[in-house]
Amino acid sequence: MVAAVLSGPAYAVCQLVADAPYRTPGPDEVRIWRASLQANEVQIRYIGHSTFELETPKGVRIATDYNDSVRPLLPPTVATMNGAHGTHYSVSPDPNIEHLLYGWNPKGGPLDHDLTVGDVRIRNIQTNIRGWDGAERRLGNSIFIFEVADMCIAHLGHLHHRLTQEDLVRLGQIDVVFAAIDNSSTLRLDSLMDVLESIGPAMVVPMHFHFPGALQAFVGRAQEAGYDIVRAETPTLIVSRSSLPTRKTAYIMMPGGA
């Protein structure tokens, strides 16, 4: 098998294929998991809660929902944060982080990100959240999208409502989704499964399942919805476009810490 090597970063063009269905791979396309990071692969490491560390082929490291309780041992190149509560943002971020991206505007109003760091494009879509008192907090959360290695990876953050058609168009075709499955402080499972169906990723990676029974409940609903269930042996996953599953899959990793 001959791999084509591109001269520049292999950005995924998510939004140009927003209305296209998930493409079934051809019979000559090989689906394999590799043991080391290659030029077309992304490493995903589950730190805990809603924090993942993504590493790109060029070594850019991204920590999602970066906070003061659960974080990577080394400072990431990019840290994204959300404003739901203290396990999703940091009040004392490491000063060595090059790009600290808030998912909400501390001064109020919209806050849009669209930047390229090394070989990854990062953008966001803001959504509303509820406070502990039940009152709506407009634009308090962001879905962060990472376009890298010809894939589109989305972290839904602390999502509290279904997505609009405009949201879905802005998302585009997403390959991997990190989704909170607690069935309590974020979306209830019925609404979450509707959201996942509307996005249509090849792979869903559950997160935020600290409540008793949350993971088991999600697995049951995912199986009912036709997902294959894969239980990882380690908190680290290496993924490429060629290794994406051909059937929709819930890939379950247990937190591995820093």
C-alpha positions in Angstrom: 0.0 0.0 0.0 1.5 3.3 -1.1 0.7 6.4 1.1 0.5 9.8 -0.5 2.4 12.4 1.3 1.1 16.0 1.1 3.5 19.0 1.2 1.2 20.9 3.6 -1.0 20.2 6.6 -3.9 17.8 5.8 -6.7 19.9 7.0 -10.2 18.4 6.9 -12.8 20.5 5.0 -15.7 19.8 7.4 -18.1 22.5 6.3 -17.9 21.8 2.6 -19.4 18.4 3.1 -21.9 19.4 5.8 -24.9 17.9 3.9 -23.1 14.7 2.8 -23.8 11.4 4.4 -21.0 9.3 6.0 -19.1 7.7 3.1 -18.9 3.9 3.2 -15.2 3.0 2.5 -14.4 1.2 -0.7 -13.4 -2.5 -0.8 -9.7 -1.6 -1.4 -9.5 0.7 1.6 -7.6 -0.9 4.5 -8.9 -0.2 8.1 -6.0 -0.7 10.5 -4.9 0.5 14.0 -1.2 1.4 14.1 1.0 1.4 17.1 2.9 4.6 16.5 1.9 8.1 15.3 2.3 8.6 11.6 1.9 11.7 9.4 -1.9 11.1 9.0 -2.7 10.1 12.6 -3.9 11.9 15.7 -3.3 10.6 19.2 -6.1 11.0 21.7 -5.5 10.5 25.4 -8.3 10.6 28.0 -7.0 12.5 31.0 -10.4 12.5 32.8 -13.8 14.2 33.3 -14.1 16.2 30.0 -10.4 16.6 29.4 -8.7 14.9 26.5 -5.2 15.6 25.2 -4.9 15.5 21.4 -1.5 15.3 19.7 -1.2 16.2 16.0 1.2 14.7 13.5 3.4 17.9 13.9 3.4 17.7 17.7 0.8 20.3 18.6 -0.8 19.2 21.9 -4.4 20.3 22.7 -6.1 19.9 26.1 -9.9 20.2 26.1 -11.9 21.6 29.0 -8.6 22.5 30.7 -9.1 23.0 34.4 -7.3 23.1 37.7 -8.3 19.6 38.9 -7.8 17.3 35.9 -5.1 18.4 33.4 -2.1 16.9 31.5 1.2 16.8 33.3 2.9 19.0 30.7 1.4 22.3 29.5 -0.4 21.9 26.2 0.2 24.1 23.2 -3.5 24.9 23.1 -6.0 24.7 25.9 -9.8 25.1 25.4 -12.1 25.9 28.3 -15.8 26.0 29.0 -17.8 28.1 31.5 -20.2 25.6 33.1 -18.3 25.1 36.3 -14.9 24.8 37.8 -14.0 21.3 36.4 -14.2 22.8 32.8 -12.0 25.9 33.1 -8.9 27.0 35.0 -8.4 30.1 37.2 -4.7 29.5 37.2 -3.7 28.2 33.7 -0.1 27.3 33.1 1.6 30.4 31.7 3.5 28.2 29.2 0.2 27.5 27.2 0.6 29.3 23.9 -3.1 29.6 23.1 -5.8 29.7 25.8 -9.2 29.6 24.2 -12.3 30.5 26.3 -15.5 28.9 25.2 -17.5 31.8 26.6 -16.9 35.5 26.8 -16.2 36.6 30.4 -17.4 40.1 29.4 -20.6 38.7 27.8 -21.6 38.3 24.2 -20.3 36.1 21.5 -16.7 34.9 21.2 -15.6 33.3 18.0 -12.4 31.4 17.5 -10.9 30.4 14.1 -7.2 29.9 14.2 -4.5 27.6 12.8 -1.8 26.3 15.0 0.8 24.2 13.2 -1.1 21.5 11.4 -4.5 22.0 13.1 -7.4 24.4 12.5 -9.4 25.1 15.6 -12.8 26.8 15.6 -15.8 27.0 17.9 -19.6 27.1 17.9 -21.2 28.7 21.0 -24.2 27.2 22.7 -26.3 28.2 25.8 -26.1 26.6 29.2 -28.2 26.6 32.4 -26.8 27.8 35.7 -27.2 25.9 38.9 -30.4 27.9 39.5 -31.8 26.7 36.2 -31.6 30.1 34.5 -30.2 30.2 31.0 -26.7 31.6 30.5 -26.4 32.6 26.9 -23.3 31.4 25.0 -21.8 29.8 28.1 -20.4 26.8 26.2 -18.5 26.1 23.1 -18.3 23.1 20.8 -14.7 23.1 19.7 -13.8 21.6 16.3 -10.3 20.4 15.4 -9.6 19.9 11.7 -6.4 17.9 11.4 -5.0 15.0 9.5 -8.0 15.0 7.1 -10.4 14.5 10.0 -12.9 16.6 11.8 -13.0 16.1 15.6 -15.5 17.8 17.8 -15.7 18.2 21.6 -19.3 19.1 22.6 -18.3 20.6 25.9 -21.0 21.0 28.5 -23.9 20.8 26.0 -27.3 21.6 27.5 -29.6 21.6 24.4 -30.2 20.1 21.0 -28.4 21.7 18.1 -30.1 23.9 15.6 -29.9 23.4 11.8 -27.5 26.4 11.7 -25.3 24.7 14.3 -25.2 21.5 12.3 -24.3 23.3 9.1 -21.5 25.1 10.8 -20.2 21.8 12.3 -20.1 20.1 9.0 -19.3 16.4 8.6 -17.7 15.3 11.9 -15.7 12.1 12.2 -15.1 11.8 15.9 -17.2 13.4 18.7 -16.4 13.7 22.4 -19.8 13.7 24.2 -20.8 14.2 27.8 -23.0 11.3 28.8 -23.8 12.0 32.5 -27.5 12.2 31.9 -27.8 14.8 34.6 -26.1 18.1 34.5 -25.8 18.1 30.7 -28.2 16.6 28.1 -30.5 13.8 29.1 -29.8 10.6 27.1 -32.8 11.0 24.8 -31.7 14.4 23.7 -28.1 13.4 23.5 -28.8 10.4 21.2 -30.8 12.8 19.0 -27.8 15.2 18.8 -25.4 12.3 18.0 -27.8 11.1 15.3 -28.0 14.6 13.8 -24.2 15.0 13.7 -23.6 11.4 12.4 -20.0 10.8 13.4 -18.2 7.6 12.7 -17.0 7.4 16.3 -18.4 8.7 19.6 -16.0 8.9 22.6 -18.0 9.2 25.9 -16.8 11.6 28.6 -18.2 13.1 31.8 -19.6 9.9 33.2 -18.7 10.4 36.9 -22.3 9.9 38.1 -23.1 6.3 39.1 -24.7 4.2 36.3 -24.1 6.9 33.7 -21.8 4.9 31.5 -23.9 1.7 31.7 -27.0 3.7 30.8 -25.3 5.3 27.8 -24.0 1.9 26.6 -27.4 0.5 26.7 -28.9 3.3 24.7 -26.1 3.3 22.2 -26.6 -0.4 21.6 -30.3 0.2 21.0 -29.4 2.9 18.5 -27.2 0.5 16.6 -23.8 1.5 17.8 -21.0 -1.0 18.0 -19.4 -0.8 21.5 -15.6 -0.9 21.8 -14.1 -1.0 25.3 -10.5 0.2 25.1 -7.8 -1.4 27.1 -5.9 1.8 27.5 -6.7 5.5 27.8 -4.9 6.3 24.5 -6.2 6.0 21.0 -4.4 6.6 17.7 -6.9 7.4 14.9 -6.6 8.2 11.2 -9.1 8.6 8.5 -8.2 5.1 7.2 -8.9 3.6 10.7 -12.3 5.2 11.2 -14.9 2.4 11.7 -17.3 1.7 8.9 -20.2 1.3 11.3 -21.0 3.9 13.9 -19.1 3.1 17.1 -19.0 4.1 20.7 -15.3 3.9 21.8 -15.1 3.8 25.5 -11.9 4.8 27.3 -11.4 5.0 31.0 -9.6 8.1 32.3 -5.9 7.6 32.6 -4.9 10.8 34.4 -2.0 13.1 33.6 
